[in-house]
Amino acid sequence: MIGYLRLPLSWIAHSDRVGIPLMRVAIAIVFLWIGALKFAPYEADSITPFVANSPFMSFFYEHPTEYKVHLTHEGELKPAERAWQTANNTYGFSDGLGTVEITIGLLTLLGVFSRRWGIFGAALSFLTPFVTLSFLITTPDAWVSALGDAQHGFPYLSGGGRLVLKDVIMLVGGLLIMADSARAVLEARPYAKHQTMTASKTSIAPAE
């Protein structure tokens, strides 16, 4: 039976050659798309619980402890809550975060064409999920609330918590492309050293 599958198995076995470039593109798409959405009010509103409870980010908000009474559902428009979010600097922070994420996406995409330059985006795409995954510790809203059902708290992730957990994949993907970029830098250095030594020997060689 293996004989019939040899061709597709051979193709699959060699598909890892395009795996790293495709991983870069996939990570770039996530950062670029989500980063662009950060400029939309509904997305800025949706990250409020994570930012307000984070010891690394809550200081960006004017009133982080008041966020719960001003939350809205996606697609819901409440002018009074939008006004509060504006005064809270929710949208100003989200715009800044979106700019950072778009920058990371562009730097990561650059690695498709130059792994040596792409190492900056690769490193940032590896480090960013550590911040995101910390929300599982700092954000009570990441877990199902105790509202009467038996399933609440750890390990019952809420919708937001399930979304955060997926960043484990981003973390590993970032590690792979960062390692690939680092390998490219290390492989380039011996070549550059060899070129320098060759040029030096040529310059000091006695003329015939």
Rosetta constraint file for C-alpha pairs under 8 A:
AtomPair CA 1 CA 5 HARMONIC 6.77 0.50
AtomPair CA 2 CA 6 HARMONIC 5.83 0.50
AtomPair CA 5 CA 9 HARMONIC 5.84 0.50
AtomPair CA 6 CA 10 HARMONIC 5.83 0.50
AtomPair CA 7 CA 11 HARMONIC 6.28 0.50
AtomPair CA 8 CA 12 HARMONIC 6.13 0.50
AtomPair CA 9 CA 13 HARMONIC 5.98 0.50
AtomPair CA 10 CA 14 HARMONIC 6.38 0.50
AtomPair CA 11 CA 15 HARMONIC 6.13 0.50
AtomPair CA 12 CA 16 HARMONIC 7.75 0.50
AtomPair CA 15 CA 19 HARMONIC 6.49 0.50
AtomPair CA 16 CA 20 HARMONIC 7.16 0.50
AtomPair CA 18 CA 22 HARMONIC 6.09 0.50
AtomPair CA 19 CA 23 HARMONIC 6.00 0.50
AtomPair CA 20 CA 24 HARMONIC 6.31 0.50
AtomPair CA 20 CA 176 HARMONIC 7.39 0.50
AtomPair CA 20 CA 177 HARMONIC 6.32 0.50
AtomPair CA 20 CA 180 HARMONIC 7.77 0.50
AtomPair CA 21 CA 25 HARMONIC 6.38 0.50
AtomPair CA 21 CA 111 HARMONIC 7.97 0.50
AtomPair CA 21 CA 112 HARMONIC 5.64 0.50
AtomPair CA 22 CA 26 HARMONIC 6.06 0.50
AtomPair CA 23 CA 27 HARMONIC 6.12 0.50
AtomPair CA 23 CA 173 HARMONIC 6.63 0.50
AtomPair CA 23 CA 177 HARMONIC 7.35 0.50
AtomPair CA 24 CA 28 HARMONIC 6.02 0.50
AtomPair CA 24 CA 108 HARMONIC 6.10 0.50
AtomPair CA 24 CA 109 HARMONIC 6.06 0.50
AtomPair CA 24 CA 111 HARMONIC 7.06 0.50
AtomPair CA 24 CA 112 HARMONIC 6.68 0.50
AtomPair CA 24 CA 177 HARMONIC 6.67 0.50
AtomPair CA 25 CA 29 HARMONIC 6.09 0.50
AtomPair CA 25 CA 108 HARMONIC 7.65 0.50
AtomPair CA 25 CA 109 HARMONIC 5.91 0.50
AtomPair CA 25 CA 112 HARMONIC 7.52 0.50
AtomPair CA 26 CA 30 HARMONIC 6.45 0.50
AtomPair CA 27 CA 31 HARMONIC 6.35 0.50
AtomPair CA 27 CA 105 HARMONIC 7.12 0.50
AtomPair CA 27 CA 108 HARMONIC 7.37 0.50
AtomPair CA 27 CA 125 HARMONIC 7.63 0.50
AtomPair CA 27 CA 170 HARMONIC 7.12 0.50
AtomPair CA 27 CA 173 HARMONIC 7.62 0.50
AtomPair CA 27 CA 174 HARMONIC 7.78 0.50
AtomPair CA 28 CA 32 HARMONIC 5.93 0.50
AtomPair CA 28 CA 104 HARMONIC 7.53 0.50
AtomPair CA 28 CA 105 HARMONIC 4.20 0.50
AtomPair CA 28 CA 106 HARMONIC 6.61 0.50
AtomPair CA 28 CA 108 HARMONIC 5.69 0.50
AtomPair CA 28 CA 109 HARMONIC 5.55 0.50
AtomPair CA 29 CA 33 HARMONIC 5.84 0.50
AtomPair CA 29 CA 105 HARMONIC 6.87 0.50
AtomPair CA 30 CA 34 HARMONIC 5.87 0.50
AtomPair CA 30 CA 35 HARMONIC 7.95 0.50
AtomPair CA 30 CA 105 HARMONIC 7.56 0.50
AtomPair CA 31 CA 35 HARMONIC 5.50 0.50
AtomPair CA 31 CA 101 HARMONIC 5.34 0.50
AtomPair CA 31 CA 102 HARMONIC 5.89 0.50
AtomPair CA 31 CA 104 HARMONIC 6.78 0.50
AtomPair CA 31 CA 105 HARMONIC 4.86 0.50
AtomPair CA 32 CA 36 HARMONIC 6.03 0.50
AtomPair CA 32 CA 101 HARMONIC 6.54 0.50
AtomPair CA 32 CA 102 HARMONIC 4.72 0.50
AtomPair CA 32 CA 103 HARMONIC 7.95 0.50
AtomPair CA 32 CA 104 HARMONIC 7.97 0.50
AtomPair CA 32 CA 105 HARMONIC 5.16 0.50
AtomPair CA 32 CA 106 HARMONIC 7.34 0.50
AtomPair CA 33 CA 37 HARMONIC 6.34 0.50
AtomPair CA 33 CA 102 HARMONIC 7.88 0.50
AtomPair CA 34 CA 38 HARMONIC 6.43 0.50
AtomPair CA 34 CA 98 HARMONIC 7.50 0.50
AtomPair CA 34 CA 101 HARMONIC 7.59 0.50
AtomPair CA 35 CA 39 HARMONIC 7.64 0.50
AtomPair CA 35 CA 97 HARMONIC 7.25 0.50
AtomPair CA 35 CA 98 HARMONIC 4.10 0.50
AtomPair CA 35 CA 99 HARMONIC 6.58 0.50
AtomPair CA 35 CA 100 HARMONIC 7.53 0.50
AtomPair CA 35 CA 101 HARMONIC 4.87 0.50
AtomPair CA 35 CA 102 HARMONIC 5.15 0.50
AtomPair CA 36 CA 40 HARMONIC 7.84 0.50
AtomPair CA 36 CA 98 HARMONIC 5.97 0.50
AtomPair CA 36 CA 99 HARMONIC 7.82 0.50
AtomPair CA 36 CA 102 HARMONIC 6.87 0.50
AtomPair CA 37 CA 43 HARMONIC 6.22 0.50
AtomPair CA 37 CA 98 HARMONIC 7.34 0.50
AtomPair CA 38 CA 43 HARMONIC 5.57 0.50
AtomPair CA 38 CA 44 HARMONIC 5.71 0.50
AtomPair CA 38 CA 94 HARMONIC 5.44 0.50
AtomPair CA 38 CA 95 HARMONIC 5.98 0.50
AtomPair CA 38 CA 97 HARMONIC 7.09 0.50
AtomPair CA 38 CA 98 HARMONIC 4.92 0.50
AtomPair CA 39 CA 43 HARMONIC 7.51 0.50
AtomPair CA 39 CA 44 HARMONIC 7.17 0.50
AtomPair CA 39 CA 91 HARMONIC 7.44 0.50
AtomPair CA 39 CA 94 HARMONIC 6.52 0.50
AtomPair CA 39 CA 95 HARMONIC 5.23 0.50
AtomPair CA 39 CA 98 HARMONIC 6.55 0.50
AtomPair CA 40 CA 44 HARMONIC 6.49 0.50
AtomPair CA 41 CA 45 HARMONIC 6.07 0.50
AtomPair CA 41 CA 91 HARMONIC 6.68 0.50
AtomPair CA 42 CA 46 HARMONIC 6.22 0.50
AtomPair CA 42 CA 74 HARMONIC 5.91 0.50
AtomPair CA 42 CA 75 HARMONIC 7.02 0.50
AtomPair CA 43 CA 47 HARMONIC 6.59 0.50
AtomPair CA 43 CA 74 HARMONIC 7.94 0.50
AtomPair CA 44 CA 48 HARMONIC 6.74 0.50
AtomPair CA 44 CA 90 HARMONIC 6.37 0.50
AtomPair CA 44 CA 91 HARMONIC 5.96 0.50
AtomPair CA 44 CA 94 HARMONIC 5.45 0.50
AtomPair CA 45 CA 71 HARMONIC 6.98 0.50
AtomPair CA 45 CA 72 HARMONIC 7.26 0.50
AtomPair CA 45 CA 85 HARMONIC 7.46 0.50
AtomPair CA 45 CA 90 HARMONIC 7.09 0.50
AtomPair CA 45 CA 91 HARMONIC 8.00 0.50
AtomPair CA 46 CA 71 HARMONIC 7.86 0.50
AtomPair CA 46 CA 72 HARMONIC 7.95 0.50
AtomPair CA 46 CA 73 HARMONIC 7.98 0.50
AtomPair CA 46 CA 74 HARMONIC 7.45 0.50
AtomPair CA 47 CA 51 HARMONIC 6.32 0.50
AtomPair CA 48 CA 52 HARMONIC 5.81 0.50
AtomPair CA 48 CA 67 HARMONIC 6.92 0.50
AtomPair CA 48 CA 71 HARMONIC 7.98 0.50
AtomPair CA 48 CA 90 HARMONIC 7.18 0.50
AtomPair CA 49 CA 53 HARMONIC 6.18 0.50
AtomPair CA 49 CA 67 HARMONIC 7.00 0.50
AtomPair CA 49 CA 68 HARMONIC 7.60 0.50
AtomPair CA 49 CA 139 HARMONIC 6.79 0.50
AtomPair CA 49 CA 141 HARMONIC 6.76 0.50
AtomPair CA 50 CA 54 HARMONIC 6.15 0.50
AtomPair CA 50 CA 135 HARMONIC 6.12 0.50
AtomPair CA 50 CA 138 HARMONIC 7.72 0.50
AtomPair CA 50 CA 139 HARMONIC 5.70 0.50
AtomPair CA 50 CA 141 HARMONIC 7.89 0.50
AtomPair CA 51 CA 57 HARMONIC 5.48 0.50
AtomPair CA 51 CA 58 HARMONIC 5.39 0.50
AtomPair CA 52 CA 57 HARMONIC 7.04 0.50
AtomPair CA 52 CA 58 HARMONIC 4.58 0.50
AtomPair CA 52 CA 61 HARMONIC 7.01 0.50
AtomPair CA 52 CA 64 HARMONIC 4.67 0.50
AtomPair CA 52 CA 65 HARMONIC 6.81 0.50
AtomPair CA 52 CA 67 HARMONIC 7.18 0.50
AtomPair CA 53 CA 57 HARMONIC 7.89 0.50
AtomPair CA 53 CA 58 HARMONIC 6.16 0.50
AtomPair CA 53 CA 64 HARMONIC 7.45 0.50
AtomPair CA 53 CA 138 HARMONIC 5.89 0.50
AtomPair CA 53 CA 139 HARMONIC 5.53 0.50
AtomPair CA 54 CA 58 HARMONIC 5.43 0.50
AtomPair CA 54 CA 135 HARMONIC 6.90 0.50
AtomPair CA 54 CA 138 HARMONIC 5.78 0.50
AtomPair CA 54 CA 139 HARMONIC 7.06 0.50
AtomPair CA 55 CA 59 HARMONIC 7.72 0.50
AtomPair CA 55 CA 138 HARMONIC 7.78 0.50
AtomPair CA 57 CA 61 HARMONIC 7.90 0.50
AtomPair CA 58 CA 64 HARMONIC 6.10 0.50
AtomPair CA 59 CA 64 HARMONIC 7.72 0.50
AtomPair CA 60 CA 89 HARMONIC 7.17 0.50
AtomPair CA 60 CA 93 HARMONIC 6.59 0.50
AtomPair CA 61 CA 88 HARMONIC 5.41 0.50
AtomPair CA 61 CA 89 HARMONIC 5.50 0.50
AtomPair CA 61 CA 90 HARMONIC 6.43 0.50
AtomPair CA 61 CA 93 HARMONIC 7.70 0.50
AtomPair CA 62 CA 87 HARMONIC 7.33 0.50
AtomPair CA 62 CA 88 HARMONIC 4.71 0.50
AtomPair CA 62 CA 89 HARMONIC 6.36 0.50
AtomPair CA 63 CA 67 HARMONIC 7.26 0.50
AtomPair CA 63 CA 88 HARMONIC 5.73 0.50
AtomPair CA 64 CA 88 HARMONIC 7.62 0.50
AtomPair CA 66 CA 70 HARMONIC 7.38 0.50
AtomPair CA 67 CA 71 HARMONIC 6.45 0.50
AtomPair CA 70 CA 81 HARMONIC 5.46 0.50
AtomPair CA 70 CA 84 HARMONIC 7.35 0.50
AtomPair CA 70 CA 85 HARMONIC 7.73 0.50
AtomPair CA 71 CA 81 HARMONIC 7.39 0.50
AtomPair CA 72 CA 76 HARMONIC 6.26 0.50
AtomPair CA 72 CA 77 HARMONIC 7.62 0.50
AtomPair CA 72 CA 78 HARMONIC 7.52 0.50
AtomPair CA 72 CA 81 HARMONIC 7.62 0.50
AtomPair CA 77 CA 82 HARMONIC 7.82 0.50
AtomPair CA 78 CA 82 HARMONIC 6.26 0.50
AtomPair CA 79 CA 83 HARMONIC 6.12 0.50
AtomPair CA 80 CA 84 HARMONIC 6.41 0.50
AtomPair CA 81 CA 85 HARMONIC 6.14 0.50
AtomPair CA 82 CA 86 HARMONIC 6.14 0.50
AtomPair CA 83 CA 87 HARMONIC 6.34 0.50
AtomPair CA 84 CA 88 HARMONIC 6.04 0.50
AtomPair CA 85 CA 89 HARMONIC 6.35 0.50
AtomPair CA 85 CA 90 HARMONIC 5.23 0.50
AtomPair CA 85 CA 91 HARMONIC 6.97 0.50
AtomPair CA 86 CA 90 HARMONIC 5.90 0.50
AtomPair CA 86 CA 91 HARMONIC 6.04 0.50
AtomPair CA 86 CA 92 HARMONIC 7.74 0.50
AtomPair CA 89 CA 93 HARMONIC 6.06 0.50
AtomPair CA 90 CA 94 HARMONIC 6.16 0.50
AtomPair CA 91 CA 95 HARMONIC 6.03 0.50
AtomPair CA 92 CA 96 HARMONIC 6.44 0.50
AtomPair CA 93 CA 97 HARMONIC 6.16 0.50
AtomPair CA 94 CA 98 HARMONIC 5.98 0.50
AtomPair CA 95 CA 99 HARMONIC 6.27 0.50
AtomPair CA 96 CA 100 HARMONIC 6.43 0.50
AtomPair CA 97 CA 101 HARMONIC 6.22 0.50
AtomPair CA 98 CA 102 HARMONIC 6.10 0.50
AtomPair CA 99 CA 103 HARMONIC 6.18 0.50
AtomPair CA 100 CA 104 HARMONIC 6.28 0.50
AtomPair CA 101 CA 105 HARMONIC 6.15 0.50
AtomPair CA 102 CA 106 HARMONIC 6.21 0.50
AtomPair CA 103 CA 107 HARMONIC 6.18 0.50
AtomPair CA 104 CA 108 HARMONIC 6.01 0.50
AtomPair CA 104 CA 121 HARMONIC 5.26 0.50
AtomPair CA 104 CA 124 HARMONIC 6.48 0.50
AtomPair CA 104 CA 125 HARMONIC 6.70 0.50
AtomPair CA 105 CA 109 HARMONIC 6.13 0.50
AtomPair CA 105 CA 121 HARMONIC 7.01 0.50
AtomPair CA 106 CA 110 HARMONIC 6.16 0.50
AtomPair CA 106 CA 121 HARMONIC 7.47 0.50
AtomPair CA 107 CA 111 HARMONIC 6.83 0.50
AtomPair CA 107 CA 117 HARMONIC 7.87 0.50
AtomPair CA 107 CA 118 HARMONIC 5.80 0.50
AtomPair CA 107 CA 120 HARMONIC 6.57 0.50
AtomPair CA 107 CA 121 HARMONIC 4.32 0.50
AtomPair CA 107 CA 122 HARMONIC 7.61 0.50
AtomPair CA 108 CA 112 HARMONIC 7.66 0.50
AtomPair CA 108 CA 118 HARMONIC 5.59 0.50
AtomPair CA 108 CA 119 HARMONIC 7.61 0.50
AtomPair CA 108 CA 120 HARMONIC 7.42 0.50
AtomPair CA 108 CA 121 HARMONIC 4.15 0.50
AtomPair CA 108 CA 122 HARMONIC 5.54 0.50
AtomPair CA 108 CA 125 HARMONIC 7.39 0.50
AtomPair CA 109 CA 113 HARMONIC 7.79 0.50
AtomPair CA 109 CA 118 HARMONIC 7.21 0.50
AtomPair CA 109 CA 121 HARMONIC 7.75 0.50
AtomPair CA 110 CA 114 HARMONIC 6.15 0.50
AtomPair CA 110 CA 115 HARMONIC 7.59 0.50
AtomPair CA 110 CA 117 HARMONIC 6.92 0.50
AtomPair CA 110 CA 118 HARMONIC 5.21 0.50
AtomPair CA 110 CA 121 HARMONIC 7.82 0.50
AtomPair CA 111 CA 115 HARMONIC 4.42 0.50
AtomPair CA 111 CA 116 HARMONIC 7.13 0.50
AtomPair CA 111 CA 117 HARMONIC 6.25 0.50
AtomPair CA 111 CA 118 HARMONIC 3.54 0.50
AtomPair CA 111 CA 119 HARMONIC 6.76 0.50
AtomPair CA 111 CA 121 HARMONIC 7.48 0.50
AtomPair CA 111 CA 122 HARMONIC 7.67 0.50
AtomPair CA 111 CA 181 HARMONIC 7.55 0.50
AtomPair CA 112 CA 118 HARMONIC 7.35 0.50
AtomPair CA 113 CA 118 HARMONIC 8.00 0.50
AtomPair CA 114 CA 118 HARMONIC 5.88 0.50
AtomPair CA 115 CA 119 HARMONIC 6.16 0.50
AtomPair CA 115 CA 180 HARMONIC 7.34 0.50
AtomPair CA 115 CA 181 HARMONIC 4.75 0.50
AtomPair CA 115 CA 184 HARMONIC 6.27 0.50
AtomPair CA 115 CA 185 HARMONIC 7.79 0.50
AtomPair CA 116 CA 181 HARMONIC 5.61 0.50
AtomPair CA 116 CA 182 HARMONIC 7.27 0.50
AtomPair CA 116 CA 184 HARMONIC 6.08 0.50
AtomPair CA 116 CA 185 HARMONIC 5.52 0.50
AtomPair CA 118 CA 122 HARMONIC 6.14 0.50
AtomPair CA 118 CA 181 HARMONIC 6.64 0.50
AtomPair CA 119 CA 123 HARMONIC 5.95 0.50
AtomPair CA 119 CA 177 HARMONIC 7.85 0.50
AtomPair CA 119 CA 178 HARMONIC 5.83 0.50
AtomPair CA 119 CA 181 HARMONIC 5.06 0.50
AtomPair CA 119 CA 182 HARMONIC 6.72 0.50
AtomPair CA 120 CA 124 HARMONIC 6.32 0.50
AtomPair CA 121 CA 125 HARMONIC 5.99 0.50
AtomPair CA 122 CA 126 HARMONIC 6.21 0.50
AtomPair CA 122 CA 174 HARMONIC 5.74 0.50
AtomPair CA 122 CA 175 HARMONIC 7.52 0.50
AtomPair CA 122 CA 177 HARMONIC 5.78 0.50
AtomPair CA 122 CA 178 HARMONIC 4.68 0.50
AtomPair CA 122 CA 181 HARMONIC 7.49 0.50
AtomPair CA 123 CA 127 HARMONIC 6.24 0.50
AtomPair CA 123 CA 174 HARMONIC 6.96 0.50
AtomPair CA 123 CA 175 HARMONIC 7.67 0.50
AtomPair CA 123 CA 178 HARMONIC 5.63 0.50
AtomPair CA 124 CA 128 HARMONIC 5.91 0.50
AtomPair CA 124 CA 174 HARMONIC 7.97 0.50
AtomPair CA 125 CA 129 HARMONIC 7.21 0.50
AtomPair CA 125 CA 170 HARMONIC 7.47 0.50
AtomPair CA 125 CA 171 HARMONIC 7.37 0.50
AtomPair CA 125 CA 174 HARMONIC 5.20 0.50
AtomPair CA 126 CA 130 HARMONIC 7.81 0.50
AtomPair CA 126 CA 170 HARMONIC 7.21 0.50
AtomPair CA 126 CA 171 HARMONIC 5.20 0.50
AtomPair CA 126 CA 172 HARMONIC 7.37 0.50
AtomPair CA 126 CA 173 HARMONIC 7.43 0.50
AtomPair CA 126 CA 174 HARMONIC 4.09 0.50
AtomPair CA 126 CA 175 HARMONIC 5.55 0.50
AtomPair CA 126 CA 178 HARMONIC 7.33 0.50
AtomPair CA 127 CA 131 HARMONIC 7.39 0.50
AtomPair CA 127 CA 171 HARMONIC 7.40 0.50
AtomPair CA 127 CA 174 HARMONIC 7.89 0.50
AtomPair CA 128 CA 132 HARMONIC 6.60 0.50
AtomPair CA 128 CA 171 HARMONIC 7.89 0.50
AtomPair CA 129 CA 133 HARMONIC 5.81 0.50
AtomPair CA 129 CA 167 HARMONIC 5.65 0.50
AtomPair CA 129 CA 168 HARMONIC 7.11 0.50
AtomPair CA 129 CA 170 HARMONIC 6.60 0.50
AtomPair CA 129 CA 171 HARMONIC 5.55 0.50
AtomPair CA 130 CA 134 HARMONIC 6.22 0.50
AtomPair CA 130 CA 171 HARMONIC 7.48 0.50
AtomPair CA 131 CA 135 HARMONIC 7.21 0.50
AtomPair CA 132 CA 164 HARMONIC 6.48 0.50
AtomPair CA 132 CA 167 HARMONIC 7.17 0.50
AtomPair CA 133 CA 137 HARMONIC 7.85 0.50
AtomPair CA 133 CA 164 HARMONIC 6.12 0.50
AtomPair CA 133 CA 165 HARMONIC 6.63 0.50
AtomPair CA 133 CA 167 HARMONIC 6.77 0.50
AtomPair CA 133 CA 168 HARMONIC 7.64 0.50
AtomPair CA 134 CA 138 HARMONIC 6.43 0.50
AtomPair CA 135 CA 139 HARMONIC 5.20 0.50
AtomPair CA 135 CA 142 HARMONIC 7.35 0.50
AtomPair CA 135 CA 164 HARMONIC 7.45 0.50
AtomPair CA 136 CA 140 HARMONIC 7.84 0.50
AtomPair CA 136 CA 142 HARMONIC 5.94 0.50
AtomPair CA 136 CA 161 HARMONIC 6.57 0.50
AtomPair CA 136 CA 164 HARMONIC 7.35 0.50
AtomPair CA 136 CA 165 HARMONIC 7.88 0.50
AtomPair CA 141 CA 145 HARMONIC 7.31 0.50
AtomPair CA 141 CA 158 HARMONIC 7.09 0.50
AtomPair CA 141 CA 160 HARMONIC 7.28 0.50
AtomPair CA 141 CA 161 HARMONIC 7.51 0.50
AtomPair CA 142 CA 157 HARMONIC 5.98 0.50
AtomPair CA 142 CA 158 HARMONIC 5.34 0.50
AtomPair CA 142 CA 159 HARMONIC 7.37 0.50
AtomPair CA 142 CA 160 HARMONIC 5.45 0.50
AtomPair CA 142 CA 161 HARMONIC 4.03 0.50
AtomPair CA 142 CA 162 HARMONIC 7.70 0.50
AtomPair CA 143 CA 152 HARMONIC 6.89 0.50
AtomPair CA 143 CA 153 HARMONIC 5.20 0.50
AtomPair CA 143 CA 154 HARMONIC 6.53 0.50
AtomPair CA 143 CA 155 HARMONIC 7.56 0.50
AtomPair CA 143 CA 156 HARMONIC 5.84 0.50
AtomPair CA 143 CA 157 HARMONIC 4.48 0.50
AtomPair CA 143 CA 158 HARMONIC 4.74 0.50
AtomPair CA 143 CA 161 HARMONIC 6.18 0.50
AtomPair CA 144 CA 151 HARMONIC 7.40 0.50
AtomPair CA 144 CA 152 HARMONIC 4.66 0.50
AtomPair CA 144 CA 153 HARMONIC 5.39 0.50
AtomPair CA 144 CA 154 HARMONIC 7.98 0.50
AtomPair CA 144 CA 156 HARMONIC 5.79 0.50
AtomPair CA 144 CA 157 HARMONIC 5.81 0.50
AtomPair CA 144 CA 158 HARMONIC 4.85 0.50
AtomPair CA 145 CA 152 HARMONIC 5.54 0.50
AtomPair CA 145 CA 153 HARMONIC 6.35 0.50
AtomPair CA 146 CA 150 HARMONIC 7.89 0.50
AtomPair CA 146 CA 151 HARMONIC 7.88 0.50
AtomPair CA 146 CA 152 HARMONIC 5.38 0.50
AtomPair CA 146 CA 153 HARMONIC 7.07 0.50
AtomPair CA 151 CA 156 HARMONIC 6.53 0.50
AtomPair CA 152 CA 156 HARMONIC 5.66 0.50
AtomPair CA 153 CA 157 HARMONIC 7.45 0.50
AtomPair CA 157 CA 161 HARMONIC 4.96 0.50
AtomPair CA 157 CA 162 HARMONIC 5.63 0.50
AtomPair CA 158 CA 162 HARMONIC 6.11 0.50
AtomPair CA 159 CA 163 HARMONIC 6.34 0.50
AtomPair CA 160 CA 164 HARMONIC 6.33 0.50
AtomPair CA 161 CA 165 HARMONIC 6.18 0.50
AtomPair CA 162 CA 166 HARMONIC 6.69 0.50
AtomPair CA 163 CA 167 HARMONIC 7.63 0.50
AtomPair CA 166 CA 170 HARMONIC 7.25 0.50
AtomPair CA 167 CA 171 HARMONIC 6.07 0.50
AtomPair CA 168 CA 172 HARMONIC 6.46 0.50
AtomPair CA 169 CA 173 HARMONIC 6.07 0.50
AtomPair CA 170 CA 174 HARMONIC 5.90 0.50
AtomPair CA 171 CA 175 HARMONIC 6.29 0.50
AtomPair CA 172 CA 176 HARMONIC 6.34 0.50
AtomPair CA 173 CA 177 HARMONIC 6.44 0.50
AtomPair CA 174 CA 178 HARMONIC 5.96 0.50
AtomPair CA 175 CA 179 HARMONIC 6.07 0.50
AtomPair CA 176 CA 180 HARMONIC 6.26 0.50
AtomPair CA 177 CA 181 HARMONIC 6.15 0.50
AtomPair CA 178 CA 182 HARMONIC 6.13 0.50
AtomPair CA 179 CA 183 HARMONIC 6.11 0.50
AtomPair CA 180 CA 184 HARMONIC 6.40 0.50
AtomPair CA 181 CA 185 HARMONIC 6.42 0.50
AtomPair CA 182 CA 186 HARMONIC 6.27 0.50
AtomPair CA 183 CA 187 HARMONIC 6.08 0.50
AtomPair CA 184 CA 188 HARMONIC 6.18 0.50
AtomPair CA 185 CA 189 HARMONIC 6.48 0.50
AtomPair CA 186 CA 190 HARMONIC 7.29 0.50
AtomPair CA 187 CA 191 HARMONIC 7.11 0.50
AtomPair CA 188 CA 192 HARMONIC 6.28 0.50
AtomPair CA 189 CA 193 HARMONIC 6.09 0.50
AtomPair CA 190 CA 194 HARMONIC 6.05 0.50
AtomPair CA 191 CA 195 HARMONIC 6.23 0.50
AtomPair CA 192 CA 196 HARMONIC 6.26 0.50
AtomPair CA 193 CA 197 HARMONIC 6.22 0.50
AtomPair CA 194 CA 198 HARMONIC 6.11 0.50
AtomPair CA 195 CA 199 HARMONIC 6.15 0.50
AtomPair CA 196 CA 200 HARMONIC 6.13 0.50
AtomPair CA 197 CA 201 HARMONIC 6.19 0.50
AtomPair CA 198 CA 202 HARMONIC 6.22 0.50
AtomPair CA 199 CA 203 HARMONIC 6.25 0.50
AtomPair CA 200 CA 204 HARMONIC 6.49 0.50
AtomPair CA 201 CA 205 HARMONIC 6.03 0.50
